[in-house]
Amino acid sequence: MSNRAFNFNAGPAALPLEVLERAQAEFVDFHGTGMSIMEMSHRGAVYEAVHNEASSRLLKLLGNPSGYMVLFLQGGASTQFAMLPMNLLTEGKTAGYVKSGSWANKAIKEAKLIGDTFIAGSSEADKYMRMPDLSSLSLPEHTAYLHLTSNETIEGTQFREFPDTGNVPLIADMSSDILCRPFDLTQFGMVYAGAQKNLGPSGVTVVIAREELLQNSPKHLPTMFRYDTHADNNSLYNTPPSFSIYMVNEVLKWIEEQGALTGVEQKNREKADLLYRFIDESNGFFRGCTQPDSRSTMNVTFRLASEELEKLFIKESEKEGFIGLKGHRSVGGLRASIYNAVPYAAVKALVDFMGQFQKTHG
Ligand code: PMP
């Protein structure tokens, strides 16, 4: 299909063309039912099979570790910023937060509304242009959990490895890099992600957690904000975002077809290397924003010599069919989000465009 945009949006973001086409083919009549998946009861066998398949496929991609379960929730990762401390940051406990950038700060803001918190590591002094060093963590005895953001979508930083937190559950907001590479789920008590970058369309938030962490919700919490409500009802306590969950299942199938997480990681590495190498070799015309040891393979942030030149870059790139290259409004600059579904050819086209732009304006 030739009229697909070069889509570098930060989220909602590019989805695999194969997935969109498959969804299109069964959009009106799902598996001979004479209905779209969107028109069916979430209590029926046809939908429930899709729902359960999405959950088991996700766990399988993560190596099927025992004792973990998947929840499909609504309200975005932003709701998890509050729901997590509401459920786990109980009386007499404190929660550690890694202060790594814009999204970590939003998580911290919510947790502070609920209970006692401390900053376990911070890169604020480096203007969040690197991930904090977590090699000498100190966690008090009554720490409920340690929260980190595996990939800062706005700044463009990403953790290479995760700390050993012993008996303290490690919890990660993986909204912008989940399933971009293999990771050891057993190192985590819980990970969560809004789907709209690497997993599917917006509308569903995936929570993957050790079962025992989902069973300690304080008695006073309203039903919908309790992890145990959703865990005890297979995420079917209320009407789930069925179409989004169906799409997540299709994206997970596509990931399997790419050689699962190791295959996806290799492709992501190739795309990120191509773009960062080009930036590094542009003789300072393009400047990467983040420290090399923390560079994100998902969100590549860079700048030009002036804001005027950046504006011109956006304008000319849009004319050539490149979408979403403007940096987040809070930090400015430029950003190319190259999630799993962004093809190598799109990154190659971007690098060619950047070369041309440099020749004309450098
Ligand atoms: N965390 C991170 C790392 C994100 O990138 C985002 C969205 N860009 C969020 C949380 C918030 O997600 P949502 O919009 O699904 O609430």
Residues whose N, C-alpha, C, O or C-beta is under 5 A from the ligand:
A	BS01	PMP	G11 G75 G76 A77 S78 T79 W103 N151 T153 D173 S175 S176 G194
